[in-house]
């Protein structure tokens, strides 16, 4: 292609040497085939500027093309990022649904001497657990914003522990002791009765700061040994 282009650039007539000098000044720019007007070579017939090729233009256009492609890629990716960020939060099982939350507004709050507060969603009809007995309960643990950080419902099994023996946080221990089997209660546990060292965050689980308040929804299912008698 270079030989065919050079035949178009070779001038004829008395101005050949002058135009050849201009061509030689720009000979290093021919390889990239970007058009530029050569101001020092005009044909005698129509004063049409000769054509040369400029390397810098090729670099600029090449960079512009790369930038354009990157821009197009970015626009194509944006909707996917937006859709990903706009996904609804995972619907986790709860002990208190929307209608339950509305009922809680009208349930009186009980405050104990330790600072624990609770509302009875359902008052059970069975016995209360004696200190030292095991209890089986379902629970959903939340930070004050309502984000769940632990739940026996997600694990698919009730949690069994010995009540009043320090196997769980103080607020949960105290809150279950006064419940009856079949009851459901929301515990508002102050930081002094919650997690002294806090809990680290995990995928889908918020961080619990040390000595920060937490909320537990608890359903006392049965008392092994006592219910069997």
N, C-alpha and C positions, 0 to 999 in steps of 0.2 A: 504493500500500500504506500510505503514511503516513496518508491520510485515514481508512481503515478502522481502523487501530490507534488513532487519536486518539479515535474514538467510544467505544472500550472504556475509555479512560483518563479521559474526562470524567465527573466524579461528579455526583450529584443530591442534593437535600436541603439542610438547614441547614449542613452541613459543607463545602459547595461551595467557599466562598472560601478556607478553610484548605487544602483539598486542592489547589485551583488554585494557591495559593502554592507548595506543595511541587512541583507539576508544573512551575511556571515556573522554580523553582530548578534543575530537571534538564532543562529543555527543550533545552539544547544537546547532551544525550546521547541523544536519541531517534533520531537519524539512523542510527545503526549497529545498532540492534535487538538489543542484548544486554540480557537481563533483569536487573533489580535491584529489590530490595524497597525501597519508600519508607516509612521509619519514621514520617513525620509525617502520613500520610493513611490513615485506617482507615474503612471503611464502618460505618454505624450498625448494620446488620443482623447482620453476622457477624464484624466486626473483621478482615476479610481485608485485608492490606496491598495498596496499589495497586502497579502495576507500572510501572517506568520502564526506561530503557535507558542503559547506561554505555559511553562511548567507550573508556575505558581497557581494559575487559574485551576489547573487540574487538581492540585492538592486541596484548594479551597472547596471546589465542587465535590471532591471525594469526601472531605470532612463533613460537608453539608448533608450529603446523602446518608452517611453513617448516622448523623444526628437525627435526620428525618426518620430513619428506620427505628432508632431507639425510641423516638417520640411516639411512633405508631405502636410499638410494643407496649410502652407504658400505658397508653390509652386502652389497649386491649386488656391489660391486666387489671386496671382499676376497678372495673365492675366486679371481678371475682373477689378482690380484696374487700370491697364494700359489702358484697353479699356475705362473705365470711364473717365480717365484723358485725353484720346485722342479724346473724342467726339468733333465734330466741334461746334463752337459757334452758338448760335441761330441766324437765319436769320431774322433780324428785318426789317420792311418796312422803306424805305428811300425816300426822295424827290429828291435825286441825286444819280443815279445808276453809274455803272462803265463807261459807255460812257459819262455820264455827268461829271464825275470826270476828264476825259481826256480833255473834252472841256474847263473846268475851267482853265487848264494850259495856254490856249491862251487868256483868257479873262482878260482885264486890271483891275488892282486893283484901287479902289477909296478910298482915305483916307480923312476923315473929320477933322475939327479942334479939335474935342474932342478926336481924336485918333481912332475912329471907322473906320474899313475898310470893304469894301464889294465888291462882284462881282455879276453882274446881269447875272443869268443863262438865264432867259427869261425876257424881258422888256414888262410889261403889256401895254394894250391899253385903259384901263379904267381910271377913275379919281384917284387922290391921296387923301388920307383921311385928312380932316381938323382936327385940334387939337380939342379934345373933342368929336369927333364922335366915335361910336363903329365900330370895324372892326372884320371880321371873317377870320381867317387865320389858315392854317396848319403849323406846325413847327416840326423840329427834332433838338434837342439840344445835342451837343456833347462836350466832352473834347478834347483838341488838338490832342490826340492820335487817335481820331475817335470813341471812345466808346460812345454809346448813353446813356444819363442819364435821358432824358425825351422826350416824343413824343406824339403829338396829334393823329398821325396815329395809334398808338397802342391803344389809347382810343376810336378810331372810330368816333370822333366828332371834328369839327374845334374848335379852341379856340376863344372865343369872349371877347374882352376887349375894354375899352375906351382909345384910343390912346392919348398920350401926357399928361396923368393925373397921372402918377406914379403907375399905376396898375401892370406894369411889370418892369423888369430891364431896366436901362437907355439905354443900347445899343440896345435892341429890340425896345424900344419906338422910338428912333431916326431913326433906320434903316427902320422901316415901314412907317414913315411919308413921306419919299421921294419915296416910291414905288407907282406903279399904279396897279389897280385891274387886276388880271390875271398874274401879274409878279411873278417871282421866283428869290430869291436872297440868296446868302450865306453871312452871317455876321460874321466877325472876331472881336469879342468883347473883348477889353482889360479888365484886372482885375478891373480897376477903374470904369468901366461901367457894371460890371457883378454882382456877388453875394458877398456883403460885409461880410456876415456871413458864406458863403459857404453852401454846401449841404451834408448831411450825405449819406454814401453809403447804398445800399439796395440790395436785391437779384436781380442780373442781371443789377445792376446800379452802376457805379463807383462813388467814392466820388469826390466832387468838393471842392477844398480848398478855404478858404476865399480870396477874391480879386485875383482869378486866371483867366486867359483868357479862354473863351469858344467860341464855334462856333455854330451858328444857321443857319439852312436852313429854309427859310420862303417862303410860297406861299400865297399871299394875294388873297383871294377868292372873297369877296364882302364887301360892306360897307352898313350895314342895314340903311334904311332911305334915304340915298343918292342915292343908286341904285334903290330904289323904286319910286323915283320922276319921 
